[in-house]
Amino acid sequence: MAKTKMPIVMDMQPGEYWWCACGESAKQPFCDGSHETKKTGMQPLRVVIDSSKKVAWCGCKASGKKPFCDGTHTKL
């Protein structure tokens, strides 16, 4: 799955996650290392979730509140 214009809403558990910033990962919204093999020049963003909660991850990669959706996809 490449980047999408819609947020990726997920129930998340506490832990460390690496959000894909380049949009090339097959494991969206998380990094699978594609930025290295495709030489995107981008790095994933480390996110720590402290408690169980629903998260709207940015799928369009254009949010002003990366890695979270801020509605920017509606303007693309």
N, C-alpha and C positions, 0 to 999 in steps of 0.2 A: 504494500500500500504506500503510495507516495503522498506528498502533502495534499491536503484537501481544503476546500473553502469553509468547511464546517468544523466546529469544535469536536474534540473527541472526549466524550463524557464517560468517566469511569469511577467506580467505587474503589478508593485507594486505601491501602493499609499503611501503617507507619513504616517508614524505611527511607532508604536513599534511592533515588531514581535519576537517570540521565536522559533528559529531554532532547530529542533530535532537533537541531536548529537548521540543518541543511535541507531537510525534506526528502532525502534519498533513502532513508532507512526503510526496510521491509517490515519493521516491527513498530510502526508509528503508534503512539507518539514518542516512543523510546528509541534511543540510539542503538544501532547494531554494528557500528564501525564503518558504515558506507562512506562517511566523509573522508576516511583515509584512502580507501581504494579508488574512489572517484575524484580524489584531490579537490574537494570543494573549498578548502581554505577556511572552513568553519569548524567550530568545536561544539560538542553538546553542552548543555547547561545542567549543572548538578542541582537537584531539588531534594530537600529533606521534608518529608511529611511526618509531622509529630503525632497526629491522631487520625483515626479512621474518618474519612470524609469523602464526599463526592467532589470530583475535580473536573473542570472543563479545561482540558489541555488545548492550547492553540494548535489548530491543524493547518492554518494558512501560512504560518511562520511570520506574519506581519504584525502581530499584536504589540501594542505599546506596553503590555504587562507580561511579556514573555516570562515563563512558559505558559501562562494562563490566558485564556480567551478574554478579550475585552470588546468583542463585537466588530473588530476591524474587518472581518471577512464579509460583512454586509455591504462594505463600500468597495470591494474589489470587483 
